[in-house]
């Protein structure tokens, strides 16, 4: 704890407060395990901050923080190419606007439900706060799966989704972006329908747009690049770097591809990547140009890589990717993909650092195991904040009606990620958790949001 700054009674009071809020929040949201997990991961780490700032308990900051300002659910009907009618469900959680308009991606995936949207939105509050940019937290999506759908089917679904959602968003209200299942194609269709309904070109209403119509350079690369910049700083704590390191990256979407690209630029060898079908292992190093061709152009599967690359082999079980020996592991696929079994395999394989590219990809048990084994751990709300950081830079460019160069945006991104790392590391030390980047990220994000919430009154 923080020697000399708080008493044991103050700490115990904060612990009791956190326990009560956590218990009440879980009871009010039954059947939402991902949301419960996010609460359990974050709230207990705030005890040192609450013990030092008792006014946040007195003013009920946590009670308000865990409850979304607004939760929207709506029907999304659409017609497939055969003329059949389908109905999916759309969601948007507008979680907290203390720092600025709600900001967070839209996810199209069959697993999307209210629990996942709430956990993602809750995490987004603190991630956005850590960037230092004026944006609140939100998240949205649908249980629609674009995989295997034609362009026309995706367009019809996106237009139907936006026909309802447009009334809840805008440049000063809620600014969505892409996420899993929502790439350049989907963003284009969503923004096009928004523009059509609004009757005006509000470029700042959506981020992740194409360069031709108000998008920003580096947005596609931002989350993956930012992850590597953060982990690069973390590795310096052990006098290590990416140069000469073996890297395992789960996933093969946007985040994974560009994390692999930046890691390779810094001298690392990426030896494994995956998708939901399994993973590929390539001891000579993953050929990123081939991965990009398969995933970004052909919309194919990771097994196709092994069929075209003689040095690679395909394993039809994506969870086994953590058995590949490596120095750095970057889980970039989806929530809870790295469990205790995977953590044990990584530790046995010599891992020294784990950086979360996805949102909450590591289970609580796995996180604790890494702590016990003295493995460096970069939490997602800090390490994968690069995407939303460049989204905010895109909003700034749209507001000024300007376009910055690739170099200018990347330098801004690098500066933001290094700044986040310093903030997280410093905060961890100030609150009695030296070197604990998870606690540092949670506390730093919380303090920024809590200060704004108190200043704005009980709303």
MIDO-841947 format. One record per residue (C-alpha): x, y, z; residue number from 1. Coordinates in steps of 0.25 Angstrom, whole numbers. Example, Ala and Ser with C-alpha at 12.3 -4.5 7.8 and 13.67 -1.06 7.14 Angstrom:
((49; -18; 31); 1) ((55; -4; 29); 2) 
END
This chain:
((0; 0; 0); 1) ((4; 15; 0); 2) ((13; 16; 12); 3) ((10; 28; 21); 4) ((-1; 33; 12); 5) ((-13; 25; 16); 6) ((-17; 17; 29); 7) ((-21; 3; 29); 8) ((-35; 7; 33); 9) ((-36; 16; 20); 10) ((-31; 4; 12); 11) ((-41; -5; 18); 12) ((-52; 5; 16); 13) ((-49; 6; 1); 14) ((-48; -9; 0); 15) ((-62; -10; 6); 16) ((-67; 1; -3); 17) ((-62; -7; -15); 18) ((-67; -20; -10); 19) ((-81; -14; -9); 20) ((-81; -7; -22); 21) ((-76; -19; -29); 22) ((-87; -28; -23); 23) ((-98; -19; -26); 24) ((-94; -17; -40); 25) ((-93; -32; -43); 26) ((-106; -34; -36); 27) ((-113; -23; -45); 28) ((-107; -30; -58); 29) ((-109; -45; -57); 30) ((-105; -54; -68); 31) ((-94; -44; -73); 32) ((-81; -52; -70); 33) ((-72; -43; -79); 34) ((-77; -30; -72); 35) ((-75; -37; -59); 36) ((-61; -41; -62); 37) ((-57; -26; -66); 38) ((-63; -21; -53); 39) ((-55; -31; -45); 40) ((-42; -28; -53); 41) ((-43; -13; -51); 42) ((-50; -9; -38); 43) ((-41; -16; -28); 44) ((-29; -9; -33); 45) ((-35; 4; -30); 46) ((-34; 2; -15); 47) ((-21; 10; -13); 48) ((-27; 22; -21); 49) ((-40; 22; -14); 50) ((-33; 21; 0); 51) ((-26; 34; -4); 52) ((-38; 41; -10); 53) ((-49; 37; -1); 54) ((-58; 48; -7); 55) ((-60; 39; -19); 56) ((-66; 29; -10); 57) ((-75; 40; -3); 58) ((-80; 45; -16); 59) ((-83; 31; -22); 60) ((-74; 32; -33); 61) ((-72; 17; -35); 62) ((-87; 14; -34); 63) ((-89; 24; -46); 64) ((-77; 19; -53); 65) ((-82; 4; -54); 66) ((-95; 8; -59); 67) ((-96; 12; -74); 68) ((-102; 26; -77); 69) ((-110; 19; -88); 70) ((-112; 5; -94); 71) ((-119; 4; -107); 72) ((-124; -9; -113); 73) ((-131; -10; -127); 74) ((-136; -19; -138); 75) ((-128; -20; -151); 76) ((-136; -26; -162); 77) ((-129; -29; -175); 78) ((-131; -37; -188); 79) ((-121; -47; -194); 80) ((-117; -49; -208); 81) ((-128; -60; -209); 82) ((-139; -51; -205); 83) ((-140; -57; -191); 84) ((-142; -48; -179); 85) ((-133; -48; -167); 86) ((-134; -41; -153); 87) ((-122; -38; -145); 88) ((-120; -29; -132); 89) ((-113; -16; -132); 90) ((-106; -10; -119); 91) ((-100; 2; -114); 92) ((-95; 5; -100); 93) ((-93; 20; -98); 94) ((-85; 18; -85); 95) ((-78; 31; -80); 96) ((-77; 45; -86); 97) ((-70; 52; -75); 98) ((-58; 54; -84); 99) ((-65; 56; -97); 100) ((-74; 50; -108); 101) ((-76; 35; -107); 102) ((-65; 28; -115); 103) ((-63; 13; -118); 104) ((-64; 3; -129); 105) ((-76; -5; -135); 106) ((-74; -20; -135); 107) ((-81; -29; -145); 108) ((-79; -44; -140); 109) ((-89; -55; -136); 110) ((-84; -55; -122); 111) ((-89; -40; -119); 112) ((-99; -39; -108); 113) ((-101; -28; -97); 114) ((-91; -34; -88); 115) ((-80; -33; -98); 116) ((-84; -19; -102); 117) ((-84; -14; -88); 118) ((-71; -20; -84); 119) ((-65; -14; -97); 120) ((-71; 0; -94); 121) ((-67; -1; -79); 122) ((-52; -3; -84); 123) ((-53; 8; -94); 124) ((-56; 18; -83); 125) ((-42; 16; -77); 126) ((-35; 13; -90); 127) ((-40; 27; -96); 128) ((-36; 34; -83); 129) ((-22; 29; -84); 130) ((-20; 35; -98); 131) ((-21; 49; -92); 132) ((-31; 53; -103); 133) ((-45; 58; -100); 134) ((-53; 46; -103); 135) ((-63; 38; -95); 136) ((-66; 23; -95); 137) ((-76; 15; -103); 138) ((-77; 2; -112); 139) ((-87; -4; -121); 140) ((-89; -15; -131); 141) ((-98; -27; -135); 142) ((-99; -42; -135); 143) ((-98; -41; -151); 144) ((-86; -49; -156); 145) ((-81; -42; -169); 146) ((-72; -55; -172); 147) ((-77; -62; -184); 148) ((-87; -51; -188); 149) ((-87; -44; -201); 150) ((-84; -29; -203); 151) ((-98; -26; -205); 152) ((-103; -34; -193); 153) ((-93; -26; -184); 154) ((-98; -13; -190); 155) ((-112; -16; -188); 156) ((-110; -20; -174); 157) ((-101; -8; -171); 158) ((-111; 1; -177); 159) ((-122; -5; -168); 160) ((-113; -4; -156); 161) ((-110; 11; -158); 162) ((-125; 14; -161); 163) ((-127; 13; -147); 164) ((-114; 16; -141); 165) ((-112; 30; -148); 166) ((-122; 36; -138); 167) ((-113; 33; -126); 168) ((-99; 38; -132); 169) ((-92; 51; -137); 170) ((-79; 58; -137); 171) ((-82; 64; -123); 172) ((-91; 52; -118); 173) ((-85; 38; -121); 174) ((-74; 35; -131); 175) ((-73; 21; -135); 176) ((-62; 14; -143); 177) ((-59; -1; -147); 178) ((-56; -13; -139); 179) ((-56; -28; -141); 180) ((-64; -31; -154); 181) ((-65; -16; -157); 182) ((-54; -12; -167); 183) ((-53; -2; -178); 184) ((-64; -8; -186); 185) ((-74; -8; -174); 186) ((-70; 6; -170); 187) ((-72; 11; -184); 188) ((-86; 6; -185); 189) ((-89; 11; -170); 190) ((-84; 25; -173); 191) ((-91; 25; -187); 192) ((-104; 22; -181); 193) ((-102; 32; -169); 194) ((-99; 43; -179); 195) ((-111; 39; -188); 196) ((-120; 41; -176); 197) ((-114; 53; -170); 198) ((-113; 60; -183); 199) ((-100; 66; -180); 200) ((-85; 62; -180); 201) ((-82; 61; -165); 202) ((-68; 55; -167); 203) ((-65; 55; -152); 204) ((-78; 46; -149); 205) ((-70; 33; -152); 206) ((-55; 29; -151); 207) ((-48; 19; -159); 208) ((-53; 24; -172); 209) ((-45; 23; -185); 210) ((-34; 33; -188); 211) ((-43; 38; -200); 212) ((-54; 42; -192); 213) ((-48; 48; -179); 214) ((-41; 37; -173); 215) ((-27; 38; -166); 216) ((-14; 31; -170); 217) ((-9; 21; -160); 218) ((-23; 18; -155); 219) ((-23; 4; -161); 220) ((-9; 1; -155); 221) ((-11; 9; -142); 222) ((-16; -2; -132); 223) ((-5; -11; -136); 224) ((6; -1; -137); 225) ((2; 5; -124); 226) ((2; -8; -117); 227) ((17; -11; -122); 228) ((21; 4; -117); 229) ((15; 1; -103); 230) ((22; -13; -102); 231) ((35; -7; -107); 232) ((35; 2; -96); 233) ((31; -9; -86); 234) ((43; -18; -91); 235) ((53; -7; -87); 236) ((49; -10; -73); 237) ((57; -23; -75); 238) ((68; -17; -84); 239) ((61; -24; -96); 240) ((55; -20; -109); 241) ((48; -26; -121); 242) ((61; -27; -129); 243) ((65; -42; -130); 244) ((52; -47; -122); 245) ((42; -58; -126); 246) ((28; -53; -126); 247) ((15; -61; -126); 248) ((2; -53; -130); 249) ((-12; -59; -129); 250) ((-22; -54; -139); 251) ((-19; -49; -153); 252) ((-28; -37; -154); 253) ((-25; -23; -155); 254) ((-18; -22; -141); 255) ((-10; -35; -142); 256) ((-5; -32; -157); 257) ((0; -18; -153); 258) ((6; -22; -140); 259) ((13; -32; -148); 260) ((18; -22; -158); 261) ((23; -12; -147); 262) ((30; -23; -139); 263) ((37; -28; -152); 264) ((41; -14; -155); 265) ((48; -13; -141); 266) ((56; -26; -144); 267) ((46; -37; -138); 268) ((43; -50; -145); 269) ((28; -53; -144); 270) ((27; -68; -145); 271) ((12; -71; -143); 272) ((-2; -65; -146); 273) ((-16; -70; -145); 274) ((-31; -69; -148); 275) ((-43; -77; -142); 276) ((-39; -89; -151); 277) ((-25; -91; -145); 278) ((-11; -85; -146); 279) ((1; -86; -155); 280) ((15; -87; -150); 281) ((26; -82; -159); 282) ((40; -84; -153); 283) ((46; -75; -165); 284) ((37; -64; -161); 285) ((22; -60; -165); 286) ((22; -55; -179); 287) ((13; -42; -177); 288) ((11; -39; -191); 289) ((4; -53; -193); 290) ((-4; -51; -180); 291) ((-9; -38; -185); 292) ((-13; -44; -199); 293) ((-20; -55; -192); 294) ((-27; -47; -181); 295) ((-29; -33; -187); 296) ((-31; -36; -202); 297) ((-37; -50; -203); 298) ((-44; -51; -189); 299) ((-38; -65; -188); 300) ((-34; -74; -176); 301) ((-21; -75; -169); 302) ((-19; -90; -174); 303) ((-18; -84; -188); 304) ((-4; -78; -184); 305) ((1; -92; -180); 306) ((-3; -97; -194); 307) ((5; -87; -201); 308) ((17; -86; -192); 309) ((26; -98; -192); 310) ((33; -95; -179); 311) ((19; -93; -171); 312) ((10; -103; -165); 313) ((-4; -102; -160); 314) ((-10; -107; -147); 315) ((-25; -108; -147); 316) ((-27; -102; -132); 317) ((-24; -88; -130); 318) ((-23; -89; -115); 319) ((-10; -97; -117); 320) ((-3; -85; -122); 321) ((2; -82; -108); 322) ((10; -95; -109); 323) ((20; -89; -119); 324) ((32; -84; -111); 325) ((34; -69; -112); 326) ((40; -57; -105); 327) ((27; -48; -107); 328) ((13; -52; -108); 329) ((2; -42; -114); 330) ((-12; -47; -112); 331) ((-19; -40; -123); 332) ((-32; -48; -126); 333) ((-43; -47; -116); 334) ((-47; -47; -101); 335) ((-42; -59; -92); 336) ((-34; -66; -103); 337) ((-22; -67; -94); 338) ((-26; -75; -82); 339) ((-18; -82; -70); 340) ((-14; -93; -79); 341) ((-9; -84; -90); 342) ((-1; -76; -79); 343) ((6; -88; -74); 344) ((10; -92; -88); 345) ((16; -78; -91); 346) ((23; -78; -78); 347) ((29; -92; -81); 348) ((33; -87; -95); 349) ((41; -75; -89); 350) ((32; -63; -91); 351) ((37; -51; -84); 352) ((26; -41; -88); 353) ((11; -42; -92); 354) ((4; -30; -99); 355) ((-11; -29; -101); 356) ((-15; -25; -115); 357) ((-30; -30; -113); 358) ((-40; -25; -102); 359) ((-38; -34; -90); 360) ((-32; -46; -97); 361) ((-26; -51; -84); 362) ((-34; -58; -73); 363) ((-32; -53; -59); 364) ((-25; -66; -55); 365) ((-15; -65; -66); 366) ((-12; -50; -62); 367) ((-9; -55; -48); 368) ((0; -66; -53); 369) ((8; -56; -62); 370) ((10; -48; -49); 371) ((14; -60; -41); 372) ((24; -63; -52); 373) ((30; -49; -53); 374) ((25; -48; -68); 375) ((23; -34; -73); 376) ((9; -31; -75); 377) ((3; -20; -84); 378) ((-12; -18; -81); 379) ((-21; -16; -93); 380) ((-27; -3; -88); 381) ((-13; 3; -89); 382) ((-6; -5; -100); 383) ((-17; -5; -110); 384) ((-21; 10; -109); 385) ((-14; 13; -122); 386) ((-26; 11; -130); 387) ((-35; 20; -123); 388) ((-24; 30; -121); 389) ((-23; 31; -137); 390) ((-38; 32; -137); 391) ((-38; 44; -129); 392) ((-27; 50; -138); 393) ((-36; 47; -150); 394) ((-47; 55; -143); 395) ((-37; 66; -141); 396) ((-33; 66; -156); 397) ((-48; 66; -160); 398) ((-51; 78; -151); 399) ((-40; 86; -157); 400) ((-43; 81; -171); 401) ((-28; 76; -172); 402) ((-21; 64; -175); 403) ((-8; 60; -168); 404) ((3; 52; -175); 405) ((6; 37; -171); 406) ((19; 42; -164); 407) ((12; 53; -156); 408) ((1; 43; -151); 409) ((10; 32; -148); 410) ((19; 41; -140); 411) ((7; 46; -132); 412) ((3; 32; -129); 413) ((17; 28; -125); 414) ((17; 40; -115); 415) ((3; 36; -110); 416) ((7; 22; -107); 417) ((20; 25; -100); 418) ((13; 36; -92); 419) ((2; 25; -88); 420) ((13; 16; -83); 421) ((20; 27; -75); 422) ((7; 31; -69); 423) ((3; 16; -65); 424) ((17; 13; -60); 425) ((17; 26; -51); 426) ((3; 24; -46); 427) ((6; 10; -42); 428) ((18; 14; -34); 429) ((10; 26; -27); 430) ((-1; 17; -22); 431) ((8; 6; -16); 432) ((8; -3; -28); 433) ((22; -1; -35); 434) ((23; -8; -48); 435) ((9; -13; -48); 436) ((4; -7; -62); 437) ((-10; -13; -60); 438) ((-12; -6; -47); 439) ((-5; 7; -52); 440) ((-14; 7; -65); 441) ((-27; 5; -57); 442) ((-24; 15; -47); 443) ((-19; 26; -57); 444) ((-31; 24; -65); 445) ((-40; 25; -53); 446) ((-35; 37; -47); 447) ((-36; 45; -60); 448) ((-51; 41; -62); 449) ((-54; 42; -47); 450) ((-49; 57; -46); 451) ((-57; 61; -58); 452) ((-70; 54; -52); 453) ((-68; 61; -39); 454) ((-66; 74; -46); 455) ((-79; 72; -54); 456) ((-88; 69; -42); 457) ((-97; 57; -40); 458) ((-102; 54; -54); 459) 
END
